[in-house]
C-alpha cells in the first residue's frame, strides 16, 4: 500500500480505536486507555498500538492483559467500519514517553534549584560583598563637577583637526 493511503488508514484506525476505548468498552478500566500512536505494516497484516492509561490503580501488567483480551472487541470495531478487507493481527505496547518526560522534569527542577542556590545563595562568591560596597560608595555628583569650558576646548580642537584633514584630501 502506498504511503498516503497507509497514512490515511492509520488516522482512521486511530479515530476508531480511541472512540472504542473511551466509549464502547464494557470494562470501566479500559475507559482510561489513551492511544498514543498506531503503526500498521504496509501489507496491512499487523497493527501495533502504543497506549498509555490514566487509571493508576491498575498496574501495567494487568492493563496489558486487559488490552490483549479486548483485541476481539477492537477487531469487531475495525470490521464494522468496513475500511479493510482483512483484519490485522493486533499487538499492544505501553508508551513510556510520559514516564520519561516526568523523570526529565524532575531532573531539570533539581538542576534549576542548584543553579539558583549557586547564583543567589552563596556568600563566598566573587560578586557578593564587593558589589554592595560599590553601590554604597558611588556618588553621582563626582562626574557632574566637570566644567563646561573643558568640553568646549575639546570640541574646538576636534573641529580644527577635521577641517585640516578635509583640506589635505582635496589637494
Secondary structure per residue as TSV (DSSP state, phi and psi in degrees):
chain	resnum	aa	ss	phi	psi
A	1	X	-	360.0	139.8
A	2	X	-	-69.9	161.2
A	3	X	H	-60.0	-44.7
A	4	X	H	-68.6	-43.0
A	5	X	H	-64.8	-39.8
A	6	X	H	-64.3	-40.7
A	7	X	H	-64.2	-43.4
A	8	X	H	-63.2	-38.6
A	9	X	H	-63.8	-41.8
A	10	X	H	-64.0	-41.1
A	11	X	H	-63.5	-42.0
A	12	X	H	-67.7	-40.5
A	13	X	H	-64.6	-39.6
A	14	X	H	-58.9	-45.6
A	15	X	H	-62.7	-44.7
A	16	X	H	-63.7	-46.9
A	17	X	H	-67.9	-40.7
A	18	X	H	-61.9	-43.7
A	19	X	H	-66.3	-41.0
A	20	X	I	-62.8	-44.0
A	21	X	I	-74.5	-36.6
A	22	X	I	-75.3	-31.3
A	23	X	I	-120.9	-34.5
A	24	X	I	-94.6	-12.5
A	25	X	-	-71.4	138.9
A	26	X	S	-79.5	-27.2
A	27	X	S	-87.7	123.6
A	28	X	G	-63.0	-26.1
A	29	X	G	-67.8	-23.5
A	30	X	G	-80.9	-12.4
A	31	X	G	-67.9	-21.8
A	32	X	G	-88.5	0.6
A	33	X	E	-72.1	134.8
A	34	X	E	-122.3	118.4
A	35	X	E	-77.7	122.5
A	36	X	E	-97.0	-35.2
A	37	X	E	-159.9	160.5
A	38	X	E	-134.5	135.7
A	39	X	E	-128.3	129.1
A	40	X	E	-122.1	140.1
A	41	X	-	-71.2	154.7
A	42	X	T	-60.0	-26.3
A	43	X	T	-87.3	1.7
A	44	X	S	63.8	23.6
A	45	X	-	-91.8	-26.9
A	46	X	E	-129.0	138.8
A	47	X	E	-126.1	122.6
A	48	X	E	-109.6	122.6
A	49	X	E	-111.7	121.6
A	50	X	E	-97.3	135.7
A	51	X	E	-139.7	164.9
A	52	X	E	-142.2	161.9
A	53	X	E	-142.9	153.3
A	54	X	S	-96.1	-23.5
A	55	X	-	-78.7	95.3
A	56	X	T	-81.0	1.3
A	57	X	T	-72.0	-23.1
A	58	X	S	-98.3	130.0
A	59	X	-	-80.2	170.7
A	60	X	H	-62.0	-40.8
A	61	X	H	-64.5	-44.8
A	62	X	H	-62.9	-41.8
A	63	X	H	-65.1	-39.3
A	64	X	H	-61.0	-44.7
A	65	X	H	-63.8	-41.7
A	66	X	H	-60.5	-42.6
A	67	X	H	-67.8	-40.4
A	68	X	H	-64.6	-37.1
A	69	X	H	-68.0	-29.3
A	70	X	T	-84.9	4.0
A	71	X	H	-63.2	-32.5
A	72	X	H	-63.0	-41.8
A	73	X	H	-60.4	-42.2
A	74	X	H	-66.4	-41.3
A	75	X	H	-62.1	-37.0
A	76	X	H	-64.8	-39.5
A	77	X	H	-64.1	-41.6
A	78	X	H	-66.8	-43.1
A	79	X	H	-64.7	-38.4
A	80	X	H	-66.6	-29.1
A	81	X	H	-75.0	-19.0
A	82	X	T	52.6	47.9
A	83	X	-	-105.5	-10.8
A	84	X	-	-135.5	147.1
A	85	X	S	-78.4	-38.5
A	86	X	S	-117.7	135.4
A	87	X	-	-87.2	127.0
A	88	X	-	-76.5	162.4
A	89	X	E	-75.2	136.0
A	90	X	E	-109.8	134.6
A	91	X	E	-129.1	149.0
A	92	X	E	-116.6	142.9
A	93	X	E	-139.2	128.0
A	94	X	E	-70.9	131.6
A	95	X	-	-91.2	117.0
A	96	X	-	-93.1	9.9
A	97	X	H	-59.3	-45.6
A	98	X	H	-66.5	-37.7
A	99	X	H	-64.8	-43.8
A	100	X	H	-65.2	-40.6
A	101	X	H	-68.1	-36.9
A	102	X	H	-68.0	-34.5
A	103	X	H	-64.8	-43.2
A	104	X	H	-65.2	-38.1
A	105	X	H	-59.8	-41.3
A	106	X	H	-63.8	-41.6
A	107	X	H	-62.8	-44.6
A	108	X	H	-64.6	-35.8
A	109	X	H	-65.3	-40.8
A	110	X	H	-64.2	-44.0
A	111	X	H	-63.2	-41.7
A	112	X	H	-63.8	-40.3
A	113	X	H	-64.7	-42.1
A	114	X	H	-64.2	-39.3
A	115	X	H	-63.7	-44.0
A	116	X	H	-63.5	-42.7
A	117	X	I	-64.7	-39.2
A	118	X	I	-71.8	-32.2
A	119	X	I	-81.3	-44.1
A	120	X	I	-102.9	-30.9
A	121	X	I	-85.0	-25.8
A	122	X	-	-77.9	130.4
A	123	X	S	-86.6	-17.8
A	124	X	S	-90.8	6.2
A	125	X	S	-72.3	169.8
A	126	X	S	-70.8	-25.8
A	127	X	S	-100.6	-7.6
A	128	X	H	-57.2	-74.5
A	129	X	H	-81.1	-38.7
A	130	X	H	-65.0	-35.2
A	131	X	H	-67.2	-39.8
A	132	X	H	-65.7	-39.6
A	133	X	H	-63.3	-38.2
A	134	X	H	-61.3	-43.6
A	135	X	H	-63.6	-39.2
A	136	X	H	-72.3	-35.3
A	137	X	H	-87.3	-9.6
A	138	X	-	-75.5	128.1
A	139	X	-	-120.5	130.1
A	140	X	G	-72.2	-26.9
A	141	X	G	-72.1	-13.1
A	142	X	G	-58.2	-39.9
A	143	X	G	-91.7	-6.6
A	144	X	G	-86.4	-4.6
A	145	X	G	-80.6	-7.1
A	146	X	-	-68.7	138.6
A	147	X	-	-79.5	152.1
A	148	X	H	-71.2	-22.8
A	149	X	H	-64.3	-35.7
A	150	X	H	-63.4	-38.5
A	151	X	H	-68.1	-41.3
A	152	X	H	-63.6	-43.6
A	153	X	H	-60.1	-40.3
A	154	X	H	-65.1	-43.9
A	155	X	H	-67.0	-38.4
A	156	X	H	-63.6	-43.9
A	157	X	H	-64.3	-35.7
A	158	X	H	-68.9	-41.0
A	159	X	H	-64.2	-40.5
A	160	X	H	-63.6	-40.7
A	161	X	H	-64.4	-39.7
A	162	X	H	-67.9	-40.4
A	163	X	H	-65.9	-41.8
A	164	X	H	-63.8	-39.9
A	165	X	H	-66.6	-36.8
A	166	X	H	-67.8	-38.1
A	167	X	H	-68.1	-36.3
A	168	X	H	-67.9	-31.4
A	169	X	H	-73.8	-29.2
A	170	X	H	-70.2	-28.3
A	171	X	-	-92.7	360.0
